Amino acid sequence: MDHELHITLKLPADLRTWLVAQGRNTSRLLNPEIPHVFEVGRGDVPEDDESP
């Protein structure tokens, strides 16, 4: 990422639980997992890419 923007994000509890579980599968914490999910959704990185 070239620029970082700090935001507050309200998530439903079940979505947060899912994101935490997904991050554990690839040794990512919640904060790096959220942008990774967005990047995968946009097609910027392969789904199984382990880089945060």
C-alpha positions in Angstrom: 0.0 0.0 0.0 1.3 3.4 -0.9 -0.9 5.3 1.6 -2.5 4.2 4.8 -5.8 5.6 6.1 -6.9 4.9 9.6 -10.6 4.2 10.1 -12.9 2.9 12.7 -14.9 -0.1 11.3 -18.0 -1.5 13.0 -18.5 -5.2 12.1 -21.2 -7.7 13.0 -19.8 -10.1 15.5 -20.2 -13.1 13.2 -18.2 -11.3 10.4 -15.5 -10.4 12.9 -15.3 -14.1 14.0 -15.0 -15.2 10.4 -12.3 -12.7 9.6 -10.3 -13.7 12.7 -10.6 -17.4 11.7 -9.5 -16.6 8.2 -6.5 -14.7 9.5 -5.5 -17.6 11.8 -5.4 -19.9 8.7 -2.7 -17.8 7.2 -1.1 -16.4 10.4 -2.5 -12.9 9.9 -4.0 -10.7 12.7 -7.4 -9.1 12.2 -6.1 -5.7 10.9 -4.0 -7.1 8.1 -6.7 -9.7 7.2 -9.4 -7.0 6.5 -7.4 -5.3 3.6 -6.3 -8.8 2.3 -10.0 -9.8 2.0 -10.7 -6.5 0.1 -7.6 -7.1 -2.2 -8.7 -10.6 -3.0 -12.2 -9.4 -3.7 -10.8 -6.8 -6.2 -8.6 -9.4 -7.8 -5.4 -7.6 -6.7 -3.9 -10.7 -5.1 -4.5 -14.5 -5.3 -6.9 -15.8 -2.7 -4.2 -18.1 -1.2 -1.5 -15.4 -1.1 -0.2 -15.2 2.5 1.4 -11.8 2.3 -0.5 -9.2 4.4 
